[in-house]
Amino acid sequence: MIDALWNLIGDDLPALQIAMPLLTATVCVIVRRPMLAWAVAMFNAWGAVVNASILLYRVWTRGTISYVEGGWPVPWGIELRIDLLNALVLLVVTSICAVVLVAVPRSIANEIPREKHYLFYATYLLCMTGLAGMTITGDAFNIFVFLEISSLSSYALISQGRTSRALTSAIQYLIMGTLGGTFILLGIGMLYMMTGTLNLVDMADQLALLGVNRTVLVAMACLGVGIGIKLAVFPLHTWLPNAYTYAPAVVTAFLAATATKVAYYVLVRFAFSVFRINLTLDGTHGGALLMTLGIAGMFAGSLVAIFQDNIKRMLAYSSVAQIGYMVVGLSLANEHGLTGGLVHVFNHAVTKCGLFLVLACVVLRMNSTRLSAFAGLGRRMPFTFAAFVLGGLSLIGVPLTVGFVSKWYLVLGALDAGLWPVAVLILLSSVLALIYIWRVVEVGYFTAPPEDADEVAEAPLSMLVSTWILIGGTLVFGVWTSLSAGVASAAARMLIGGVS
Amino acid sequence: MTAATAVGLAVAWPLIAVVWITVFSKRPNLRETGILLTGGSLFAIVAGVILPEVQAGGRPRMDLLEVLPGLELAFEVEPLGMLFGLVASGLWIVTTFYSIGYMRGHHEENQTRFYICFALAISGALGVAFAANVFTLFVFYEFITLTTYPLVTHAGTEKARKAGRMYLGILMGTSIAFLLLALVWTWLATGTTDFRPGGILAGKVEGTQLMILLALYAFGTGKAALMPFHRWLPAAMVAPTPVSALLHAVAVVKAGVFTVLKVVVYVFGIDLLAFTDASRWLTWVAAFTIIAASCVALGKDNLKARLAYSTISQLSYIVLGAAFATTAGVMGGGMHIVMHAFGKITLFFCAGAIMVGAHKTEVSEMDGLGRRMPLTFGAFLLGSLSVIGLPPMGGSWSKWFLMLGAAEAEQWVMMLVLMASSLLSIGYLMPVVVRGFFRPAPVEDGHGDHGSSGFHEAPLLCVLPPVATALGGIVLFFCAGDIWQLLTGMVP
């Protein structure tokens, strides 16, 4: 029977990756009952993980998959194109979706009225559709379409936060995000004008024949700014801290680990696959610009994080810093540096998602994520807080955690490029992470909770499971790196090979 | 059991104690018996199985896993690591006895957490000792920092938290900013981070770069307490005394100087350093630290603070030995790891015994105390002699070889530094003994006159360990030949 099923859908797996969440989102709206909607979403999300794993395995063993939608041949029809780069990103996105979903029911019970739960699941799945679509599509315009699907649904998700600030944050993100989307659309439009195609591979071939002219440069700039906003590259990050702080706890965990990562993927895709131009050689100093912004983000994000009283906001600024690392990795434009950036997509997703889930547990029990809420948490919620410590160590980059793997490749890349000051800066900013993390750890273990504090129970099992899957992941993938670093370095080799 | 499996087992062995402590946390006697048994069996493994193999010229090796290409977790025992492993595991037993006396006598809280972190730190120290490459060493180095942090902040007071901040900030900050950079650089230059006899850098890194790399290693190893990265050590004295004794006189700080020594011998290779003179600047930094820390120690009235600065000074002896890049220098440095360990742990044990028995922490309060606590002060005298470097204590040998190293390197100024430092250490250690034995006890005001009459030692478990380690110092004076013999395997 399995064989029969396999014959039926085996070749259509890439399409299912997009179609399934889209379909189940509507199912959620129809069934309406929260737990049933959750079950549907879970079924879909874990199915997507299996699907993404199979795709990654196929790409690893047999090479790039090209799936032609509706039988229209490329470059006229729309292609789904999966290579090592996006297969890895797809796996990250789907896995995060699935793991976070485990924690969702208990967490949103506290934050969102029960009658809206089915809509939450529907929106969540739509967002997943958009992110998966952006990741695997081989068509430039489709990237824009899926970007908008994911963006619109994420505005909706963010606005569900408990305070009215959630609404203003969502609007702020909406304005910035729409600006970003517009820039991306402009860029794609200009490229279409120059090449007459929307297929990314075809576009790259045409551009290679065409060479660099002013329109292409402007397109490049538009795409850079547009993706930069979605990616929250410093100083285009202003939407991020508010959005992350005021969104429902699980939404923050989900978006922090997926939305910016996919945007980073799109940036890499355009920079290395479509333009195929060495970032530093094109006379625009794009590489130098990105590197400067990345480093500025590393320090600005970490420094601001140190002074935050709201820990959710602190981690949001930490994300700005971590995005800086990824951008620096890309801007180094060598194999080790790009590997560092790509592996950090994986590693940072696991780490930051775990940490934001810890905050979901904290906010559930303490009704606050301010530093004062962490007083004595080491004893009051030992498992939750231990997860925070481990996740924090990974952010710092302690060896045997995933953070170390990223830092290893990034520093290696910087030294490879002969830029030892960059290597030093990367490491120095890790020390800043030590400061902002340890501030919390100290309060958790050494500050006594207020005298009149109520007894606090440990977080519910479902949320602990979900948190610890990710925190466990930071340790497992810190030691066993074949999946993350192995695929990332192969992808980086492929991309760098495409450039030279 | 082969020696190779024993190596991995030894590193993991203290974890048995961790499990035991967790299970029997509510039953102190059973809990502490378990720690002692684990400690005893650990020493048996290290001394009984691994040592003979290493003495016979073997290098038992155990590969765990490859984390990234060319970056693997692996253990390999060579003479220097063997020595450090023996010291750490051996003194753990003595310290456990002492801890039991001290922690109970001092009515400390959170003893379970204390013993767990202690055992983990020992595991980390053995990991550092047996590391087969810089990466593994780095992993366990960070592990030690993290597991000793709760020990430093044990009291939970604001002062302890501040100390903890400095402790973690300096140790982790330097290791991430410098040591990790050095690690990546080494890997990039050579494609490996293995410790190999004769070093791996020859022909790969040259000129000024060699000096910079050495600086990254020397300052990146914050645990070696080279100035200006030494402030964490006095700050860490806020921890309970057994921690100061074993960790901040032996396991943690020796992990630091051990790292420097090991990197100099097995990554740079002393021939390379001697030939290029890339380590000459380091002798001056070490010399400065030796003298400056001794001078600071002279001015400290708090006994533990005085001992801490003495430790900073003595650690730089070992860095100095490494920086000479001569056979006698590195072997003298290696030997000093052992000798200073026994001397300084004795002194700290005594400081703790005085604290428990007489509730005194300042040197100026210790007048006449020696007559009440003759065993403690007797041990303190022997420990002092060892740190100063006088016979019949083991410390005299290591100082002798370091002198020899200076002569081999033709660094005559450094011989003067070593001599001056001995004089200074007489200056800051002897007053304690002199006050204790020869000054009259202050007249007690009011209640009870138990000051002048009879002995009033701390509990037995606090007094016997320092006596034992002091006597150990004498034994080492006669066993120095064996240690020398073992260490000859270090330099090809």
HADDOCK unambig.tbl for C-alpha pairs under 7 A between the chains (distance, minus, plus):
assign (segid A and resid 399 and name CA) (segid B and resid 139 and name CA) 5.61 0.50 0.50
assign (segid A and resid 412 and name CA) (segid B and resid 184 and name CA) 6.30 0.50 0.50
assign (segid A and resid 424 and name CA) (segid B and resid 177 and name CA) 6.81 0.50 0.50
assign (segid A and resid 427 and name CA) (segid B and resid 176 and name CA) 6.26 0.50 0.50
assign (segid A and resid 427 and name CA) (segid B and resid 177 and name CA) 5.07 0.50 0.50
assign (segid A and resid 428 and name CA) (segid B and resid 177 and name CA) 5.61 0.50 0.50
assign (segid A and resid 431 and name CA) (segid B and resid 173 and name CA) 5.57 0.50 0.50
assign (segid A and resid 446 and name CA) (segid B and resid 156 and name CA) 5.78 0.50 0.50
assign (segid A and resid 479 and name CA) (segid B and resid 67 and name CA) 5.21 0.50 0.50
assign (segid A and resid 480 and name CA) (segid B and resid 67 and name CA) 6.04 0.50 0.50
assign (segid A and resid 481 and name CA) (segid B and resid 67 and name CA) 6.25 0.50 0.50
assign (segid A and resid 481 and name CA) (segid B and resid 68 and name CA) 6.56 0.50 0.50
